[in-house]
Amino acid sequence: MRILVVEDEYSLADVIATKLRKEKYEVDISLDGEEGLYNATSNIYDLIILDIMLPKINGIEILKEIKKSDITAKVIMLTAKSGLDDKLASFDIGADDYVTKPFHIEELIARVNVQLRKQDKNVIKDILEYSDLSLNIRTSTLTCSTTGEAINVAYREFLLLEYFMNNKEQIISKEQIYDKVWGIDNDYESNNLEAYLSFLRKKLKIIGSKVNIKAVRNLGYKLES
């Protein structure tokens, strides 16, 4: 899953991002409100950690645009303000949670984990399921219920498969996949995606699954059974 941290204090943003990456999340950082708004409304994030006091555009305005754009990401507000009015304003606009500085990083991570489990109703005991496939998001193990076979998937393969399983039977463009799996500021080579899709297809065949990743001409790819 991919998380956006919008925080103008780089040292704090870096600490948050480092801890989240250790939890196996993909993380991008925006250091001002203008960049934060652009990235937040790209709709490639599962969760956004959003500071209120930001240069250029404040977090409240960004939150309003997120909700106006029907972005599905969960939003945790992060700010030095501790007044009740600020919290109520954030919740009224649509924030999912609110953390006041200073805070313990472990508390923030716990709140992130709670929100992401609420978001995906398909996650039961850390398992994503589709057709005869189940993906353990903690162990990166892919299991086929038809054959009982299981196989481990590598890091980038896992991110791809997780994205497909969260958007099953939907056509996803190459651009969406690159932004989601490699990040907005990615420096990928054009053949990277095809190579990883080939790896995944081989693993699906090895475990005997009836699920396939189908290429849709001029549009992208979709997971289907």
Summary of the structure (lengths in Angstrom):
residues: 225
radius of gyration: 18.5
end to end distance: 22.9
largest distance: 56.3
contacts: 688
relative contact order: 0.11
helix: 41%
strand: 23%
